[in-house]
Amino acid sequence: MFTDEGIAGLLDRHPREDLYVMTMGSDPARPDWRQGDPGDLSGVELLQAVRRGRLWLNIKRVGVHHADYAP
């Protein structure tokens, strides 16, 4: 469930209204937090963007939408 493949699949199935894509901007000394739009990016593409840095995902209400993650 918590492998890259598992998380990418979760992102593909998760409702976009409960997925927050956030950027910190380019200057670590002066974070400029902004919410982005995942658009039609796949789970694999979203994970690749996170790996490139200065981006994070907040996957909200996972246990509500995916019973296998609830425990």
N, CA, C and O atoms as a Tripos MOL2 file, in Angstrom:
@<TRIPOS>MOLECULE
protein
  284   283    71     0     0
PROTEIN
NO_CHARGES

@<TRIPOS>ATOM
      1 N           0.8030   -1.2020    0.0000 N.3       1 MET1
      2 CA          0.0000    0.0000    0.0000 C.3       1 MET1
      3 C           0.8520    1.2750    0.0000 C.2       1 MET1
      4 O           0.4420    2.3050   -0.5350 O.2       1 MET1
      5 N           2.0250    1.1920    0.5990 N.am      2 PHE2
      6 CA          2.8300    2.3960    0.7600 C.3       2 PHE2
      7 C           4.0740    2.3930   -0.1200 C.2       2 PHE2
      8 O           5.0330    3.1180    0.1430 O.2       2 PHE2
      9 N           4.0480    1.5740   -1.1650 N.am      3 THR3
     10 CA          5.0980    1.6320   -2.1810 C.3       3 THR3
     11 C           4.7550    2.7660   -3.1410 C.2       3 THR3
     12 O           3.6420    3.2920   -3.1120 O.2       3 THR3
     13 N           5.6910    3.1370   -3.9750 N.am      4 ASP4
     14 CA          5.3880    4.1610   -4.9820 C.3       4 ASP4
     15 C           4.2140    3.7380   -5.8550 C.2       4 ASP4
     16 O           3.3440    4.5470   -6.1770 O.2       4 ASP4
     17 N           4.1980    2.4660   -6.2340 N.am      5 GLU5
     18 CA          3.1070    1.9590   -7.0800 C.3       5 GLU5
     19 C           1.7710    2.0330   -6.3430 C.2       5 GLU5
     20 O           0.7610    2.4280   -6.9270 O.2       5 GLU5
     21 N           1.7600    1.6570   -5.0720 N.am      6 GLY6
     22 CA          0.5380    1.7120   -4.2870 C.3       6 GLY6
     23 C           0.0270    3.1340   -4.1010 C.2       6 GLY6
     24 O          -1.1730    3.3830   -4.2200 O.2       6 GLY6
     25 N           0.9260    4.0650   -3.8090 N.am      7 ILE7
     26 CA          0.5290    5.4630   -3.6190 C.3       7 ILE7
     27 C           0.0600    6.0750   -4.9410 C.2       7 ILE7
     28 O          -0.9080    6.8340   -4.9650 O.2       7 ILE7
     29 N           0.7410    5.7490   -6.0290 N.am      8 ALA8
     30 CA          0.3110    6.2560   -7.3400 C.3       8 ALA8
     31 C          -1.1040    5.7740   -7.6560 C.2       8 ALA8
     32 O          -1.9230    6.5390   -8.1650 O.2       8 ALA8
     33 N          -1.3910    4.5050   -7.3550 N.am      9 GLY9
     34 CA         -2.7400    3.9780   -7.5730 C.3       9 GLY9
     35 C          -3.7680    4.6750   -6.6940 C.2       9 GLY9
     36 O          -4.8810    4.9650   -7.1340 O.2       9 GLY9
     37 N          -3.3860    4.9410   -5.4440 N.am     10 LEU10
     38 CA         -4.2740    5.6730   -4.5410 C.3      10 LEU10
     39 C          -4.5800    7.0540   -5.1120 C.2      10 LEU10
     40 O          -5.7340    7.4840   -5.1150 O.2      10 LEU10
     41 N          -3.5580    7.7440   -5.5900 N.am     11 LEU11
     42 CA         -3.7570    9.0770   -6.1680 C.3      11 LEU11
     43 C          -4.6670    9.0240   -7.3920 C.2      11 LEU11
     44 O          -5.4670    9.9340   -7.6090 O.2      11 LEU11
     45 N          -4.5520    7.9780   -8.1830 N.am     12 ASP12
     46 CA         -5.4150    7.8360   -9.3610 C.3      12 ASP12
     47 C          -6.8820    7.6510   -8.9730 C.2      12 ASP12
     48 O          -7.7750    8.1160   -9.6820 O.2      12 ASP12
     49 N          -7.1340    6.9700   -7.8450 N.am     13 ARG13
     50 CA         -8.5020    6.6660   -7.4190 C.3      13 ARG13
     51 C          -9.1040    7.7320   -6.5030 C.2      13 ARG13
     52 O         -10.3220    7.7920   -6.3400 O.2      13 ARG13
     53 N          -8.2780    8.5500   -5.9190 N.am     14 HIS14
     54 CA         -8.7400    9.4880   -4.8900 C.3      14 HIS14
     55 C          -9.4920   10.6660   -5.5100 C.2      14 HIS14
     56 O          -9.0730   11.1960   -6.5390 O.2      14 HIS14
     57 N         -10.6070   11.0820   -4.8850 N.am     15 PRO15
     58 CA        -11.3460   12.2410   -5.4000 C.3      15 PRO15
     59 C         -10.4830   13.5000   -5.3770 C.2      15 PRO15
     60 O          -9.8570   13.8100   -4.3640 O.2      15 PRO15
     61 N         -10.4520   14.2060   -6.4710 N.am     16 ARG16
     62 CA         -9.6060   15.3940   -6.5890 C.3      16 ARG16
     63 C          -9.9800   16.4930   -5.6060 C.2      16 ARG16
     64 O          -9.1350   17.3080   -5.2360 O.2      16 ARG16
     65 N         -11.2500   16.5230   -5.1740 N.am     17 GLU17
     66 CA        -11.6330   17.5780   -4.2250 C.3      17 GLU17
     67 C         -10.9990   17.3570   -2.8500 C.2      17 GLU17
     68 O         -10.9900   18.2710   -2.0240 O.2      17 GLU17
     69 N         -10.4730   16.1660   -2.5950 N.am     18 ASP18
     70 CA         -9.7750   15.8900   -1.3380 C.3      18 ASP18
     71 C          -8.2760   15.6610   -1.5520 C.2      18 ASP18
     72 O          -7.6200   15.0120   -0.7370 O.2      18 ASP18
     73 N          -7.7520   16.1870   -2.6310 N.am     19 LEU19
     74 CA         -6.3200   16.1220   -2.9160 C.3      19 LEU19
     75 C          -5.8040   17.5500   -3.0790 C.2      19 LEU19
     76 O          -6.2130   18.2810   -3.9810 O.2      19 LEU19
     77 N          -4.8990   17.9230   -2.1830 N.am     20 TYR20
     78 CA         -4.3280   19.2710   -2.2320 C.3      20 TYR20
     79 C          -2.8870   19.1820   -2.7190 C.2      20 TYR20
     80 O          -2.0820   18.4330   -2.1660 O.2      20 TYR20
     81 N          -2.5750   19.9410   -3.7440 N.am     21 VAL21
     82 CA         -1.2250   20.0300   -4.2940 C.3      21 VAL21
     83 C          -0.6910   21.3870   -3.8800 C.2      21 VAL21
     84 O          -1.2660   22.4190   -4.2240 O.2      21 VAL21
     85 N           0.4000   21.3880   -3.1460 N.am     22 MET22
     86 CA          0.9360   22.6330   -2.6050 C.3      22 MET22
     87 C           2.3840   22.8330   -3.0670 C.2      22 MET22
     88 O           3.1590   21.8790   -3.1380 O.2      22 MET22
     89 N           2.7280   24.0600   -3.3720 N.am     23 THR23
     90 CA          4.0990   24.4000   -3.7160 C.3      23 THR23
     91 C           4.6350   25.3690   -2.6680 C.2      23 THR23
     92 O           3.8820   26.1440   -2.0790 O.2      23 THR23
     93 N           5.9300   25.3140   -2.4480 N.am     24 MET24
     94 CA          6.5840   26.1830   -1.4810 C.3      24 MET24
     95 C           7.2890   27.3530   -2.1490 C.2      24 MET24
     96 O           7.9010   28.1740   -1.4640 O.2      24 MET24
     97 N           7.2170   27.4450   -3.4590 N.am     25 GLY25
     98 CA          7.9690   28.4700   -4.1620 C.3      25 GLY25
     99 C           9.4050   28.0140   -4.3780 C.2      25 GLY25
    100 O           9.7530   26.8790   -4.0550 O.2      25 GLY25
    101 N          10.2240   28.8780   -4.9130 N.am     26 SER26
    102 CA         11.5910   28.4850   -5.2740 C.3      26 SER26
    103 C          12.6510   28.9280   -4.2740 C.2      26 SER26
    104 O          13.7930   28.4790   -4.3680 O.2      26 SER26
    105 N          12.3160   29.7890   -3.3220 N.am     27 ASP27
    106 CA         13.2990   30.2970   -2.3650 C.3      27 ASP27
    107 C          13.0540   29.6830   -0.9890 C.2      27 ASP27
    108 O          12.0850   30.0470   -0.3210 O.2      27 ASP27
    109 N          13.9240   28.7460   -0.5450 N.am     28 PRO28
    110 CA         13.7200   28.1060    0.7560 C.3      28 PRO28
    111 C          13.7140   29.1000    1.9220 C.2      28 PRO28
    112 O          13.0890   28.8400    2.9510 O.2      28 PRO28
    113 N          14.3940   30.2180    1.7720 N.am     29 ALA29
    114 CA         14.4460   31.2120    2.8420 C.3      29 ALA29
    115 C          13.1470   32.0120    2.9580 C.2      29 ALA29
    116 O          12.8540   32.5940    4.0020 O.2      29 ALA29
    117 N          12.3800   32.0300    1.8740 N.am     30 ARG30
    118 CA         11.1090   32.7820    1.8580 C.3      30 ARG30
    119 C          10.0190   31.9360    1.2080 C.2      30 ARG30
    120 O           9.6660   32.1590    0.0500 O.2      30 ARG30
    121 N           9.4880   30.9710    1.9460 N.am     31 PRO31
    122 CA          8.4520   30.1220    1.3580 C.3      31 PRO31
    123 C           7.2540   30.9360    0.8840 C.2      31 PRO31
    124 O           6.7850   31.8460    1.5670 O.2      31 PRO31
    125 N           6.7870   30.5920   -0.2700 N.am     32 ASP32
    126 CA          5.6260   31.2410   -0.8750 C.3      32 ASP32
    127 C           4.6020   30.1400   -1.1520 C.2      32 ASP32
    128 O           4.5080   29.6370   -2.2710 O.2      32 ASP32
    129 N           3.8390   29.7710   -0.1250 N.am     33 TRP33
    130 CA          2.9070   28.6520   -0.2100 C.3      33 TRP33
    131 C           1.7600   28.9760   -1.1540 C.2      33 TRP33
    132 O           1.1180   30.0210   -1.0500 O.2      33 TRP33
    133 N           1.5220   28.0550   -2.0730 N.am     34 ARG34
    134 CA          0.4070   28.2100   -3.0120 C.3      34 ARG34
    135 C          -0.2080   26.8430   -3.2870 C.2      34 ARG34
    136 O           0.4810   25.8280   -3.3830 O.2      34 ARG34
    137 N          -1.5230   26.8600   -3.4090 N.am     35 GLN35
    138 CA         -2.2120   25.6280   -3.7730 C.3      35 GLN35
    139 C          -2.2840   25.5290   -5.2820 C.2      35 GLN35
    140 O          -2.6110   26.4970   -5.9700 O.2      35 GLN35
    141 N          -1.9730   24.3450   -5.7880 N.am     36 GLY36
    142 CA         -2.0180   24.1130   -7.2190 C.3      36 GLY36
    143 C          -3.1890   23.2270   -7.6050 C.2      36 GLY36
    144 O          -3.9950   22.8240   -6.7660 O.2      36 GLY36
    145 N          -3.2580   22.9410   -8.8630 N.am     37 ASP37
    146 CA         -4.3120   22.1090   -9.4180 C.3      37 ASP37
    147 C          -3.6590   20.8720  -10.0290 C.2      37 ASP37
    148 O          -2.8070   21.0010  -10.9080 O.2      37 ASP37
    149 N          -4.0430   19.6710   -9.5790 N.am     38 PRO38
    150 CA         -3.4290   18.4770  -10.1440 C.3      38 PRO38
    151 C          -3.8440   18.2120  -11.5840 C.2      38 PRO38
    152 O          -3.2380   17.3830  -12.2640 O.2      38 PRO38
    153 N          -4.8750   18.9110  -12.0520 N.am     39 GLY39
    154 CA         -5.3250   18.7200  -13.4310 C.3      39 GLY39
    155 C          -5.6070   17.2630  -13.7110 C.2      39 GLY39
    156 O          -6.2360   16.5760  -12.9060 O.2      39 GLY39
    157 N          -5.1420   16.7920  -14.8520 N.am     40 ASP40
    158 CA         -5.3660   15.3880  -15.2130 C.3      40 ASP40
    159 C          -4.0910   14.5580  -15.0690 C.2      40 ASP40
    160 O          -3.9530   13.5120  -15.7030 O.2      40 ASP40
    161 N          -3.1500   15.0310  -14.2240 N.am     41 LEU41
    162 CA         -1.9200   14.2730  -14.0060 C.3      41 LEU41
    163 C          -2.2420   12.9340  -13.3420 C.2      41 LEU41
    164 O          -3.1140   12.8480  -12.4770 O.2      41 LEU41
    165 N          -1.5380   11.9170  -13.7520 N.am     42 SER42
    166 CA         -1.7110   10.5950  -13.1460 C.3      42 SER42
    167 C          -1.0060   10.5640  -11.7930 C.2      42 SER42
    168 O          -0.2410   11.4670  -11.4520 O.2      42 SER42
    169 N          -1.2770    9.5150  -11.0360 N.am     43 GLY43
    170 CA         -0.5830    9.3390   -9.7600 C.3      43 GLY43
    171 C           0.9170    9.2560   -9.9360 C.2      43 GLY43
    172 O           1.6630    9.8200   -9.1360 O.2      43 GLY43
    173 N           1.3740    8.5660  -10.9620 N.am     44 VAL44
    174 CA          2.8160    8.4650  -11.2460 C.3      44 VAL44
    175 C           3.3910    9.8460  -11.5280 C.2      44 VAL44
    176 O           4.4620   10.1850  -11.0240 O.2      44 VAL44
    177 N           2.7000   10.6370  -12.3190 N.am     45 GLU45
    178 CA          3.1860   11.9840  -12.6560 C.3      45 GLU45
    179 C           3.2130   12.8920  -11.4210 C.2      45 GLU45
    180 O           4.1270   13.7020  -11.2680 O.2      45 GLU45
    181 N           2.2250   12.7590  -10.5500 N.am     46 LEU46
    182 CA          2.2180   13.5620   -9.3310 C.3      46 LEU46
    183 C           3.3960   13.1890   -8.4340 C.2      46 LEU46
    184 O           4.0510   14.0710   -7.8780 O.2      46 LEU46
    185 N           3.6730   11.8980   -8.2880 N.am     47 LEU47
    186 CA          4.8240   11.4810   -7.4830 C.3      47 LEU47
    187 C           6.1370   11.9620   -8.0850 C.2      47 LEU47
    188 O           7.0510   12.3350   -7.3500 O.2      47 LEU47
    189 N           6.2440   11.9610   -9.4030 N.am     48 GLN48
    190 CA          7.4530   12.4760  -10.0630 C.3      48 GLN48
    191 C           7.6350   13.9580   -9.7550 C.2      48 GLN48
    192 O           8.7570   14.4070   -9.5190 O.2      48 GLN48
    193 N           6.5540   14.7130   -9.7530 N.am     49 ALA49
    194 CA          6.6250   16.1450   -9.4380 C.3      49 ALA49
    195 C           7.0810   16.3520   -7.9990 C.2      49 ALA49
    196 O           7.8800   17.2490   -7.7280 O.2      49 ALA49
    197 N           6.5870   15.5380   -7.0790 N.am     50 VAL50
    198 CA          7.0180   15.6430   -5.6810 C.3      50 VAL50
    199 C           8.5100   15.3480   -5.5730 C.2      50 VAL50
    200 O           9.2230   16.0390   -4.8460 O.2      50 VAL50
    201 N           8.9860   14.3440   -6.2770 N.am     51 ARG51
    202 CA         10.4170   13.9930   -6.2390 C.3      51 ARG51
    203 C          11.3090   15.1250   -6.7440 C.2      51 ARG51
    204 O          12.4410   15.2800   -6.2870 O.2      51 ARG51
    205 N          10.8000   15.9070   -7.6800 N.am     52 ARG52
    206 CA         11.5970   17.0290   -8.2030 C.3      52 ARG52
    207 C          11.7620   18.1240   -7.1510 C.2      52 ARG52
    208 O          12.6650   18.9540   -7.2510 O.2      52 ARG52
    209 N          10.8930   18.1230   -6.1470 N.am     53 GLY53
    210 CA         11.0760   19.0010   -5.0020 C.3      53 GLY53
    211 C          10.1810   20.2140   -4.9560 C.2      53 GLY53
    212 O           9.5880   20.6260   -5.9540 O.2      53 GLY53
    213 N          10.1010   20.7880   -3.7290 N.am     54 ARG54
    214 CA          9.3620   22.0060   -3.4330 C.3      54 ARG54
    215 C           7.8680   21.8630   -3.7070 C.2      54 ARG54
    216 O           7.1730   22.8510   -3.9400 O.2      54 ARG54
    217 N           7.3850   20.6260   -3.6760 N.am     55 LEU55
    218 CA          5.9710   20.3500   -3.8960 C.3      55 LEU55
    219 C           5.5700   19.2370   -2.9470 C.2      55 LEU55
    220 O           6.3380   18.3000   -2.7270 O.2      55 LEU55
    221 N           4.3870   19.3290   -2.3880 N.am     56 TRP56
    222 CA          3.8920   18.2430   -1.5500 C.3      56 TRP56
    223 C           2.4110   18.0530   -1.7830 C.2      56 TRP56
    224 O           1.7170   18.9340   -2.2900 O.2      56 TRP56
    225 N           1.9430   16.8700   -1.3950 N.am     57 LEU57
    226 CA          0.5410   16.5090   -1.5740 C.3      57 LEU57
    227 C          -0.0970   16.2740   -0.2110 C.2      57 LEU57
    228 O           0.5080   15.6510    0.6610 O.2      57 LEU57
    229 N          -1.2930   16.7630   -0.0310 N.am     58 ASN58
    230 CA         -2.0870   16.4770    1.1520 C.3      58 ASN58
    231 C          -3.2860   15.6640    0.6740 C.2      58 ASN58
    232 O          -4.2090   16.1970    0.0580 O.2      58 ASN58
    233 N          -3.2570   14.3810    0.9630 N.am     59 ILE59
    234 CA         -4.3130   13.4720    0.5290 C.3      59 ILE59
    235 C          -5.2950   13.3570    1.6950 C.2      59 ILE59
    236 O          -5.0740   12.5860    2.6290 O.2      59 ILE59
    237 N          -6.3540   14.1130    1.6330 N.am     60 LYS60
    238 CA         -7.2890   14.2040    2.7470 C.3      60 LYS60
    239 C          -8.3400   13.1000    2.7010 C.2      60 LYS60
    240 O          -8.7330   12.6230    1.6370 O.2      60 LYS60
    241 N          -8.7830   12.7130    3.9050 N.am     61 ARG61
    242 CA         -9.8920   11.7750    4.0850 C.3      61 ARG61
    243 C          -9.6540   10.4210    3.4100 C.2      61 ARG61
    244 O         -10.5680    9.8260    2.8390 O.2      61 ARG61
    245 N          -8.4140    9.9540    3.4870 N.am     62 VAL62
    246 CA         -8.0580    8.6850    2.8470 C.3      62 VAL62
    247 C          -8.9170    7.5500    3.3980 C.2      62 VAL62
    248 O          -9.4540    6.7520    2.6290 O.2      62 VAL62
    249 N          -9.0520    7.4700    4.7130 N.am     63 GLY63
    250 CA         -9.8250    6.3840    5.3190 C.3      63 GLY63
    251 C         -11.2990    6.3980    4.9560 C.2      63 GLY63
    252 O         -11.9550    5.3560    4.9700 O.2      63 GLY63
    253 N         -11.8220    7.5660    4.6320 N.am     64 VAL64
    254 CA        -13.2190    7.6860    4.2320 C.3      64 VAL64
    255 C         -13.4250    7.1520    2.8170 C.2      64 VAL64
    256 O         -14.4110    6.4690    2.5390 O.2      64 VAL64
    257 N         -12.4900    7.4670    1.9310 N.am     65 HIS65
    258 CA        -12.6260    7.0980    0.5190 C.3      65 HIS65
    259 C         -12.0760    5.7120    0.1870 C.2      65 HIS65
    260 O         -12.4590    5.1200   -0.8220 O.2      65 HIS65
    261 N         -11.1800    5.1910    1.0300 N.am     66 HIS66
    262 CA        -10.5010    3.9310    0.7300 C.3      66 HIS66
    263 C         -10.4520    3.0830    2.0010 C.2      66 HIS66
    264 O          -9.5640    3.2470    2.8370 O.2      66 HIS66
    265 N         -11.4020    2.1950    2.1290 N.am     67 ALA67
    266 CA        -11.5470    1.4020    3.3500 C.3      67 ALA67
    267 C         -10.2780    0.6160    3.7070 C.2      67 ALA67
    268 O          -9.9920    0.4160    4.8880 O.2      67 ALA67
    269 N          -9.5290    0.1750    2.7160 N.am     68 ASP68
    270 CA         -8.3300   -0.6070    2.9960 C.3      68 ASP68
    271 C          -7.2440    0.2210    3.6960 C.2      68 ASP68
    272 O          -6.3460   -0.3500    4.3140 O.2      68 ASP68
    273 N          -7.3100    1.5420    3.6090 N.am     69 TYR69
    274 CA         -6.3430    2.4200    4.2860 C.3      69 TYR69
    275 C          -6.8320    2.8460    5.6640 C.2      69 TYR69
    276 O          -6.0370    3.3540    6.4550 O.2      69 TYR69
    277 N          -8.0970    2.6610    5.9780 N.am     70 ALA70
    278 CA         -8.6740    3.1430    7.2300 C.3      70 ALA70
    279 C          -7.9430    2.6180    8.4770 C.2      70 ALA70
    280 O          -7.6790    3.3980    9.3920 O.2      70 ALA70
    281 N          -7.6110    1.3270    8.5380 N.am     71 PRO71
    282 CA         -6.9330    0.8420    9.7620 C.3      71 PRO71
    283 C          -5.5800    1.4980    9.9460 C.2      71 PRO71
    284 O          -4.8800    1.2070   10.9170 O.2      71 PRO71
@<TRIPOS>BOND
     1     1     2 1
     2     2     3 1
     3     3     4 2
     4     3     5 am
     5     5     6 1
     6     6     7 1
     7     7     8 2
     8     7     9 am
     9     9    10 1
    10    10    11 1
    11    11    12 2
    12    11    13 am
    13    13    14 1
    14    14    15 1
    15    15    16 2
    16    15    17 am
    17    17    18 1
    18    18    19 1
    19    19    20 2
    20    19    21 am
    21    21    22 1
    22    22    23 1
    23    23    24 2
    24    23    25 am
    25    25    26 1
    26    26    27 1
    27    27    28 2
    28    27    29 am
    29    29    30 1
    30    30    31 1
    31    31    32 2
    32    31    33 am
    33    33    34 1
    34    34    35 1
    35    35    36 2
    36    35    37 am
    37    37    38 1
    38    38    39 1
    39    39    40 2
    40    39    41 am
    41    41    42 1
    42    42    43 1
    43    43    44 2
    44    43    45 am
    45    45    46 1
    46    46    47 1
    47    47    48 2
    48    47    49 am
    49    49    50 1
    50    50    51 1
    51    51    52 2
    52    51    53 am
    53    53    54 1
    54    54    55 1
    55    55    56 2
    56    55    57 am
    57    57    58 1
    58    58    59 1
    59    59    60 2
    60    59    61 am
    61    61    62 1
    62    62    63 1
    63    63    64 2
    64    63    65 am
    65    65    66 1
    66    66    67 1
    67    67    68 2
    68    67    69 am
    69    69    70 1
    70    70    71 1
    71    71    72 2
    72    71    73 am
    73    73    74 1
    74    74    75 1
    75    75    76 2
    76    75    77 am
    77    77    78 1
    78    78    79 1
    79    79    80 2
    80    79    81 am
    81    81    82 1
    82    82    83 1
    83    83    84 2
    84    83    85 am
    85    85    86 1
    86    86    87 1
    87    87    88 2
    88    87    89 am
    89    89    90 1
    90    90    91 1
    91    91    92 2
    92    91    93 am
    93    93    94 1
    94    94    95 1
    95    95    96 2
    96    95    97 am
    97    97    98 1
    98    98    99 1
    99    99   100 2
   100    99   101 am
   101   101   102 1
   102   102   103 1
   103   103   104 2
   104   103   105 am
   105   105   106 1
   106   106   107 1
   107   107   108 2
   108   107   109 am
   109   109   110 1
   110   110   111 1
   111   111   112 2
   112   111   113 am
   113   113   114 1
   114   114   115 1
   115   115   116 2
   116   115   117 am
   117   117   118 1
   118   118   119 1
   119   119   120 2
   120   119   121 am
   121   121   122 1
   122   122   123 1
   123   123   124 2
   124   123   125 am
   125   125   126 1
   126   126   127 1
   127   127   128 2
   128   127   129 am
   129   129   130 1
   130   130   131 1
   131   131   132 2
   132   131   133 am
   133   133   134 1
   134   134   135 1
   135   135   136 2
   136   135   137 am
   137   137   138 1
   138   138   139 1
   139   139   140 2
   140   139   141 am
   141   141   142 1
   142   142   143 1
   143   143   144 2
   144   143   145 am
   145   145   146 1
   146   146   147 1
   147   147   148 2
   148   147   149 am
   149   149   150 1
   150   150   151 1
   151   151   152 2
   152   151   153 am
   153   153   154 1
   154   154   155 1
   155   155   156 2
   156   155   157 am
   157   157   158 1
   158   158   159 1
   159   159   160 2
   160   159   161 am
   161   161   162 1
   162   162   163 1
   163   163   164 2
   164   163   165 am
   165   165   166 1
   166   166   167 1
   167   167   168 2
   168   167   169 am
   169   169   170 1
   170   170   171 1
   171   171   172 2
   172   171   173 am
   173   173   174 1
   174   174   175 1
   175   175   176 2
   176   175   177 am
   177   177   178 1
   178   178   179 1
   179   179   180 2
   180   179   181 am
   181   181   182 1
   182   182   183 1
   183   183   184 2
   184   183   185 am
   185   185   186 1
   186   186   187 1
   187   187   188 2
   188   187   189 am
   189   189   190 1
   190   190   191 1
   191   191   192 2
   192   191   193 am
   193   193   194 1
   194   194   195 1
   195   195   196 2
   196   195   197 am
   197   197   198 1
   198   198   199 1
   199   199   200 2
   200   199   201 am
   201   201   202 1
   202   202   203 1
   203   203   204 2
   204   203   205 am
   205   205   206 1
   206   206   207 1
   207   207   208 2
   208   207   209 am
   209   209   210 1
   210   210   211 1
   211   211   212 2
   212   211   213 am
   213   213   214 1
   214   214   215 1
   215   215   216 2
   216   215   217 am
   217   217   218 1
   218   218   219 1
   219   219   220 2
   220   219   221 am
   221   221   222 1
   222   222   223 1
   223   223   224 2
   224   223   225 am
   225   225   226 1
   226   226   227 1
   227   227   228 2
   228   227   229 am
   229   229   230 1
   230   230   231 1
   231   231   232 2
   232   231   233 am
   233   233   234 1
   234   234   235 1
   235   235   236 2
   236   235   237 am
   237   237   238 1
   238   238   239 1
   239   239   240 2
   240   239   241 am
   241   241   242 1
   242   242   243 1
   243   243   244 2
   244   243   245 am
   245   245   246 1
   246   246   247 1
   247   247   248 2
   248   247   249 am
   249   249   250 1
   250   250   251 1
   251   251   252 2
   252   251   253 am
   253   253   254 1
   254   254   255 1
   255   255   256 2
   256   255   257 am
   257   257   258 1
   258   258   259 1
   259   259   260 2
   260   259   261 am
   261   261   262 1
   262   262   263 1
   263   263   264 2
   264   263   265 am
   265   265   266 1
   266   266   267 1
   267   267   268 2
   268   267   269 am
   269   269   270 1
   270   270   271 1
   271   271   272 2
   272   271   273 am
   273   273   274 1
   274   274   275 1
   275   275   276 2
   276   275   277 am
   277   277   278 1
   278   278   279 1
   279   279   280 2
   280   279   281 am
   281   281   282 1
   282   282   283 1
   283   283   284 2
@<TRIPOS>SUBSTRUCTURE
     1 MET1         2 RESIDUE 1 A MET
     2 PHE2         6 RESIDUE 1 A PHE
     3 THR3        10 RESIDUE 1 A THR
     4 ASP4        14 RESIDUE 1 A ASP
     5 GLU5        18 RESIDUE 1 A GLU
     6 GLY6        22 RESIDUE 1 A GLY
     7 ILE7        26 RESIDUE 1 A ILE
     8 ALA8        30 RESIDUE 1 A ALA
     9 GLY9        34 RESIDUE 1 A GLY
    10 LEU10       38 RESIDUE 1 A LEU
    11 LEU11       42 RESIDUE 1 A LEU
    12 ASP12       46 RESIDUE 1 A ASP
    13 ARG13       50 RESIDUE 1 A ARG
    14 HIS14       54 RESIDUE 1 A HIS
    15 PRO15       58 RESIDUE 1 A PRO
    16 ARG16       62 RESIDUE 1 A ARG
    17 GLU17       66 RESIDUE 1 A GLU
    18 ASP18       70 RESIDUE 1 A ASP
    19 LEU19       74 RESIDUE 1 A LEU
    20 TYR20       78 RESIDUE 1 A TYR
    21 VAL21       82 RESIDUE 1 A VAL
    22 MET22       86 RESIDUE 1 A MET
    23 THR23       90 RESIDUE 1 A THR
    24 MET24       94 RESIDUE 1 A MET
    25 GLY25       98 RESIDUE 1 A GLY
    26 SER26      102 RESIDUE 1 A SER
    27 ASP27      106 RESIDUE 1 A ASP
    28 PRO28      110 RESIDUE 1 A PRO
    29 ALA29      114 RESIDUE 1 A ALA
    30 ARG30      118 RESIDUE 1 A ARG
    31 PRO31      122 RESIDUE 1 A PRO
    32 ASP32      126 RESIDUE 1 A ASP
    33 TRP33      130 RESIDUE 1 A TRP
    34 ARG34      134 RESIDUE 1 A ARG
    35 GLN35      138 RESIDUE 1 A GLN
    36 GLY36      142 RESIDUE 1 A GLY
    37 ASP37      146 RESIDUE 1 A ASP
    38 PRO38      150 RESIDUE 1 A PRO
    39 GLY39      154 RESIDUE 1 A GLY
    40 ASP40      158 RESIDUE 1 A ASP
    41 LEU41      162 RESIDUE 1 A LEU
    42 SER42      166 RESIDUE 1 A SER
    43 GLY43      170 RESIDUE 1 A GLY
    44 VAL44      174 RESIDUE 1 A VAL
    45 GLU45      178 RESIDUE 1 A GLU
    46 LEU46      182 RESIDUE 1 A LEU
    47 LEU47      186 RESIDUE 1 A LEU
    48 GLN48      190 RESIDUE 1 A GLN
    49 ALA49      194 RESIDUE 1 A ALA
    50 VAL50      198 RESIDUE 1 A VAL
    51 ARG51      202 RESIDUE 1 A ARG
    52 ARG52      206 RESIDUE 1 A ARG
    53 GLY53      210 RESIDUE 1 A GLY
    54 ARG54      214 RESIDUE 1 A ARG
    55 LEU55      218 RESIDUE 1 A LEU
    56 TRP56      222 RESIDUE 1 A TRP
    57 LEU57      226 RESIDUE 1 A LEU
    58 ASN58      230 RESIDUE 1 A ASN
    59 ILE59      234 RESIDUE 1 A ILE
    60 LYS60      238 RESIDUE 1 A LYS
    61 ARG61      242 RESIDUE 1 A ARG
    62 VAL62      246 RESIDUE 1 A VAL
    63 GLY63      250 RESIDUE 1 A GLY
    64 VAL64      254 RESIDUE 1 A VAL
    65 HIS65      258 RESIDUE 1 A HIS
    66 HIS66      262 RESIDUE 1 A HIS
    67 ALA67      266 RESIDUE 1 A ALA
    68 ASP68      270 RESIDUE 1 A ASP
    69 TYR69      274 RESIDUE 1 A TYR
    70 ALA70      278 RESIDUE 1 A ALA
    71 PRO71      282 RESIDUE 1 A PRO
